[in-house]
Amino acid sequence: MNFKLDKKDKLLLHALDSNVRLSYSQLSKKTGISQETVRYRINNFLSQGIIQKFLTFINSSKLGFSAYQIMLKLQNVNEEKKKNIVNTLIEIPYVSWVANVEGNYDIACILSIKNQTDLQRVIDRLYALFGDSIMKKNVSVIISSQFLSRDYLIGQPRRMIKEPSYAPSKEIAKLDEKDELLCSLLSENGRYSYVELSSKMKLSADSVMKRIKKLRKEGILTGSTILLDNSKIGHLHYKILLYLNDLSEKSIGGLLAHIRRNNRVIALMKTLAEWDYEADIEVESVEQLKEFTMGITSEFSKIIRDYSFIRIINMPKYSFYQKNNA
């Protein structure tokens, strides 16, 4: 049964999507909802499983990590076997994101690693355990990624503001143990209060605030969002894979701007794969998805050679910070 969001629910989710660290007081001011109601509704979102996690954007490229995506097509597997594969991926520290998907693939994951030996190690492990169940795999490099706000929640056009984006960084930052712990805690729950972080880190709240401010200034902490269970609110999450004829900035600038302007697109990634870009979109129906794809393929027919899409069913693991300790 779907949870029907009312106007206040959508206002609150939109505010949290923009910044999960807003206090109840700030959320009240931003949405025009009383603090007591804000607290009640957030607790309800959590208890209903609508909000699955408060995510913190951590720019891992600044820490020397590269992102690789693996997509697997399975064969001769039941739900239990598939669950075993997913659980194995979840337990690998290199793996930052795992998704059950439908379409040309069955499972997708993203690894944050510092060298390709670690990538090979993960692939070897998967094949050693589940080789007879893997029909095919696709390994791609994520060149850059950008995360966009869910402005569709409030029925407004995309806000033209700078959104968190990630690309290879020439300057590699080094974190001390406390900063590593702070990033780990914020990746676990971006809404931890300063008091909670202070207690877990054995530091004063003021010291925690200074460290967060420093990490933001260094471009390591770049924002936050919420992980939604779209199925609970009657939405569908698709990843559209775009195959392009021309990758020159001059040619594709208009296409990328058009995609970003759509207020239902929540992420855009440039990849080194069979396809060239991935756009994540949250829609209320397959018809809405088709409207979007038909729109871009008709307007940019000279650039788009082909496209396909996969549906993201759920994401049992999602974190922007992984220590390289597998």
PLY file of the C-alpha trace (Angstrom):
ply
format ascii 1.0
element vertex 326
property float x
property float y
property float z
element edge 325
property int vertex1
property int vertex2
end_header
0.00 0.00 0.00
1.37 3.40 -1.03
1.76 6.24 1.46
0.02 9.31 0.07
2.12 12.42 0.59
0.26 15.63 1.35
1.59 19.12 0.61
3.31 19.46 3.99
4.98 16.06 3.60
6.39 17.13 0.26
7.60 20.47 1.62
9.39 18.71 4.46
10.94 16.02 2.26
12.14 18.71 -0.15
13.76 20.66 2.70
15.49 17.53 4.01
16.55 16.60 0.48
18.34 19.94 0.30
20.01 19.66 3.71
19.45 16.78 6.14
21.26 18.65 8.92
18.62 21.36 9.27
17.36 21.51 12.85
13.68 21.06 13.70
13.54 24.82 14.23
15.09 25.54 10.83
12.82 23.02 9.12
9.81 24.61 10.81
10.83 28.04 9.57
11.53 26.76 6.04
8.25 24.85 5.66
5.83 26.83 7.82
5.09 23.68 9.85
5.30 23.67 13.66
8.39 22.06 15.23
6.25 19.44 16.93
4.65 18.46 13.61
8.03 18.46 11.85
9.39 16.03 14.42
6.29 13.83 14.18
6.35 13.70 10.39
10.07 12.87 10.20
9.60 10.06 12.72
6.66 8.83 10.65
8.76 8.88 7.45
11.35 6.75 9.23
8.90 4.31 10.83
7.07 3.85 7.51
10.39 3.27 5.73
9.83 6.19 3.36
13.15 7.75 4.38
15.70 4.94 4.53
18.76 7.00 5.26
20.08 10.54 5.67
22.96 10.65 3.18
25.99 12.91 3.36
27.81 13.75 0.13
31.51 13.02 0.68
33.80 13.79 -2.25
35.87 10.60 -2.24
37.90 11.75 -5.25
39.46 14.34 -2.92
40.61 11.41 -0.77
42.28 9.60 -3.66
39.47 7.19 -4.55
38.21 6.30 -8.01
34.71 4.99 -8.66
33.98 1.88 -10.70
30.56 0.45 -11.44
29.86 -3.24 -11.94
26.58 -4.47 -13.42
25.75 -8.19 -13.37
23.31 -10.21 -15.44
22.52 -13.47 -13.65
21.43 -16.90 -14.85
19.75 -19.88 -13.20
19.33 -18.15 -9.83
16.44 -18.00 -7.41
15.74 -15.13 -5.03
17.79 -16.74 -2.26
20.88 -17.07 -4.48
20.50 -13.50 -5.68
20.20 -12.33 -2.08
23.46 -14.16 -1.24
25.25 -12.29 -4.03
23.83 -8.95 -2.86
24.80 -9.66 0.77
28.32 -10.57 -0.30
28.66 -7.22 -2.08
27.25 -5.36 0.91
29.91 -6.89 3.17
32.83 -5.82 0.94
34.24 -2.57 2.38
35.22 -1.25 -1.07
31.58 -1.37 -2.18
29.78 1.91 -1.54
26.50 1.29 -3.38
24.48 -1.85 -4.15
21.19 -2.00 -6.03
18.72 -4.65 -7.12
17.70 -3.73 -10.65
15.45 -4.87 -13.52
16.20 -4.75 -17.23
19.40 -5.80 -18.96
21.01 -6.42 -15.56
19.96 -7.82 -12.18
22.47 -6.31 -9.73
24.52 -3.11 -9.84
27.21 -1.87 -7.48
29.77 0.92 -7.21
33.24 0.45 -5.76
35.39 3.24 -4.31
39.00 2.10 -4.64
42.52 3.49 -4.84
43.98 1.00 -7.33
42.74 -1.44 -9.95
44.20 -4.41 -8.08
41.38 -3.97 -5.57
38.85 -3.97 -8.40
40.25 -7.22 -9.76
40.20 -8.70 -6.26
36.47 -8.02 -5.93
35.69 -9.44 -9.38
37.78 -12.55 -8.66
35.93 -13.04 -5.39
32.53 -12.76 -7.08
33.45 -15.30 -9.74
35.01 -17.68 -7.22
31.76 -17.67 -5.23
29.10 -17.19 -7.91
30.77 -17.70 -11.31
28.18 -20.24 -12.43
25.41 -17.71 -11.74
26.92 -14.77 -13.65
25.88 -14.64 -17.31
27.70 -11.37 -18.03
29.24 -8.39 -16.33
29.84 -4.78 -17.34
32.59 -2.79 -15.64
32.65 0.97 -16.14
34.61 3.91 -14.80
32.60 6.78 -13.35
34.37 9.87 -14.69
32.20 12.44 -12.94
28.82 12.64 -11.22
26.36 15.33 -10.23
23.46 15.08 -7.79
20.35 17.21 -8.28
17.56 18.33 -5.97
14.08 16.79 -6.02
12.26 19.97 -7.02
9.38 17.88 -8.38
8.27 17.40 -4.77
7.13 21.01 -4.61
6.10 21.27 -8.26
8.73 23.85 -9.13
11.21 24.04 -12.03
14.78 23.00 -11.31
16.55 25.53 -9.15
19.59 26.84 -10.98
22.07 26.49 -8.13
25.38 24.68 -7.87
24.77 21.04 -7.02
27.29 18.58 -5.52
29.46 17.13 -8.25
32.47 14.85 -8.30
35.33 14.55 -10.75
38.95 13.39 -10.45
40.88 15.71 -8.14
44.54 16.66 -8.50
44.74 17.65 -4.84
44.45 14.70 -2.47
43.47 15.55 1.11
44.70 13.55 4.08
42.37 12.96 6.99
43.46 12.33 10.55
41.77 9.60 12.61
39.13 11.96 13.99
38.22 13.28 10.53
37.99 9.70 9.25
35.67 8.83 12.13
33.60 11.95 11.46
33.20 11.07 7.76
32.29 7.51 8.71
29.64 8.67 11.19
28.13 11.21 8.80
28.00 8.58 6.05
26.13 6.35 8.49
23.64 9.05 9.46
23.94 12.56 8.08
21.45 13.81 10.65
23.50 12.98 13.72
23.38 16.06 15.96
26.56 17.79 17.10
25.90 16.41 20.58
25.62 12.84 19.24
28.76 13.26 17.13
30.55 14.77 20.12
29.70 11.77 22.27
30.75 9.22 19.64
33.99 11.04 18.81
34.96 11.93 22.39
35.34 15.57 21.36
33.54 18.74 22.33
30.61 19.80 20.16
32.56 22.94 19.25
35.49 20.83 17.99
33.10 18.74 15.89
31.57 21.87 14.38
35.03 23.20 13.49
35.98 19.91 11.83
32.79 19.85 9.76
33.39 23.45 8.71
36.97 22.60 7.70
35.91 19.54 5.69
33.29 21.64 3.89
35.86 24.31 3.08
38.21 21.65 1.69
35.45 20.36 -0.58
35.22 16.96 1.13
31.77 17.41 2.69
29.68 18.90 -0.12
26.06 18.49 0.89
23.43 15.91 1.76
20.20 14.27 0.66
17.70 11.61 1.67
17.48 8.03 0.47
13.82 7.40 -0.35
11.99 4.12 -0.81
10.16 5.15 -3.94
7.90 2.12 -3.84
6.35 3.39 -0.59
5.17 6.61 -2.24
4.14 5.22 -5.63
7.24 6.40 -7.52
9.59 4.53 -9.85
13.36 5.00 -10.05
15.06 4.45 -13.41
18.64 4.77 -14.61
18.74 5.84 -18.27
21.88 4.80 -20.18
22.73 7.16 -23.04
24.87 6.15 -26.04
26.13 9.26 -27.83
27.61 9.95 -31.27
29.66 12.96 -30.26
31.23 13.62 -26.85
32.63 17.09 -27.56
31.59 19.67 -24.99
30.23 21.91 -27.71
27.91 19.20 -29.03
26.54 17.77 -25.82
26.26 20.95 -23.74
22.65 21.53 -24.75
21.68 17.91 -24.10
23.17 17.88 -20.60
21.58 21.24 -19.74
18.22 19.90 -20.94
18.55 16.82 -18.74
19.56 18.87 -15.69
16.56 21.17 -16.14
14.14 18.28 -15.71
13.13 18.47 -12.04
12.74 14.68 -11.79
16.35 13.91 -12.71
18.22 13.36 -9.44
21.68 12.38 -10.73
23.77 12.63 -13.88
26.99 10.65 -14.40
29.61 10.61 -17.13
30.99 7.11 -17.61
33.64 5.24 -19.51
31.53 2.26 -20.57
29.48 0.92 -23.48
27.31 3.96 -22.83
28.50 7.51 -22.18
26.13 9.06 -19.61
23.69 7.83 -16.99
20.72 9.87 -15.80
18.76 8.81 -12.70
15.13 9.86 -12.76
12.23 9.39 -10.34
8.81 9.23 -12.02
5.22 8.40 -11.12
4.64 6.15 -14.14
6.32 4.45 -17.09
4.47 6.93 -19.32
6.28 9.78 -17.58
9.61 8.01 -18.23
8.73 7.55 -21.92
7.76 11.21 -22.19
11.21 12.18 -20.93
13.13 9.77 -23.21
11.05 10.69 -26.26
11.66 14.35 -25.53
15.44 14.09 -25.45
15.73 11.62 -28.33
13.59 13.77 -30.65
15.30 17.06 -29.75
18.82 15.64 -29.75
18.50 12.90 -32.38
21.84 13.85 -33.97
23.69 13.33 -30.69
21.88 10.35 -29.12
22.74 7.14 -30.96
20.74 4.90 -28.65
19.49 4.56 -25.11
18.33 1.90 -22.67
17.20 1.91 -19.09
17.14 -0.21 -16.00
14.75 0.09 -13.10
16.26 0.39 -9.66
14.15 -1.72 -7.30
15.99 -0.93 -4.06
19.41 0.08 -2.77
20.36 -2.00 0.28
23.72 -0.24 0.58
24.44 3.42 -0.08
27.36 5.36 1.37
29.66 8.08 0.10
32.55 7.09 2.36
34.44 3.83 2.36
37.79 3.26 4.04
40.12 1.26 1.81
40.53 -1.61 4.24
39.09 -4.69 2.55
0 1
1 2
2 3
3 4
4 5
5 6
6 7
7 8
8 9
9 10
10 11
11 12
12 13
13 14
14 15
15 16
16 17
17 18
18 19
19 20
20 21
21 22
22 23
23 24
24 25
25 26
26 27
27 28
28 29
29 30
30 31
31 32
32 33
33 34
34 35
35 36
36 37
37 38
38 39
39 40
40 41
41 42
42 43
43 44
44 45
45 46
46 47
47 48
48 49
49 50
50 51
51 52
52 53
53 54
54 55
55 56
56 57
57 58
58 59
59 60
60 61
61 62
62 63
63 64
64 65
65 66
66 67
67 68
68 69
69 70
70 71
71 72
72 73
73 74
74 75
75 76
76 77
77 78
78 79
79 80
80 81
81 82
82 83
83 84
84 85
85 86
86 87
87 88
88 89
89 90
90 91
91 92
92 93
93 94
94 95
95 96
96 97
97 98
98 99
99 100
100 101
101 102
102 103
103 104
104 105
105 106
106 107
107 108
108 109
109 110
110 111
111 112
112 113
113 114
114 115
115 116
116 117
117 118
118 119
119 120
120 121
121 122
122 123
123 124
124 125
125 126
126 127
127 128
128 129
129 130
130 131
131 132
132 133
133 134
134 135
135 136
136 137
137 138
138 139
139 140
140 141
141 142
142 143
143 144
144 145
145 146
146 147
147 148
148 149
149 150
150 151
151 152
152 153
153 154
154 155
155 156
156 157
157 158
158 159
159 160
160 161
161 162
162 163
163 164
164 165
165 166
166 167
167 168
168 169
169 170
170 171
171 172
172 173
173 174
174 175
175 176
176 177
177 178
178 179
179 180
180 181
181 182
182 183
183 184
184 185
185 186
186 187
187 188
188 189
189 190
190 191
191 192
192 193
193 194
194 195
195 196
196 197
197 198
198 199
199 200
200 201
201 202
202 203
203 204
204 205
205 206
206 207
207 208
208 209
209 210
210 211
211 212
212 213
213 214
214 215
215 216
216 217
217 218
218 219
219 220
220 221
221 222
222 223
223 224
224 225
225 226
226 227
227 228
228 229
229 230
230 231
231 232
232 233
233 234
234 235
235 236
236 237
237 238
238 239
239 240
240 241
241 242
242 243
243 244
244 245
245 246
246 247
247 248
248 249
249 250
250 251
251 252
252 253
253 254
254 255
255 256
256 257
257 258
258 259
259 260
260 261
261 262
262 263
263 264
264 265
265 266
266 267
267 268
268 269
269 270
270 271
271 272
272 273
273 274
274 275
275 276
276 277
277 278
278 279
279 280
280 281
281 282
282 283
283 284
284 285
285 286
286 287
287 288
288 289
289 290
290 291
291 292
292 293
293 294
294 295
295 296
296 297
297 298
298 299
299 300
300 301
301 302
302 303
303 304
304 305
305 306
306 307
307 308
308 309
309 310
310 311
311 312
312 313
313 314
314 315
315 316
316 317
317 318
318 319
319 320
320 321
321 322
322 323
323 324
324 325
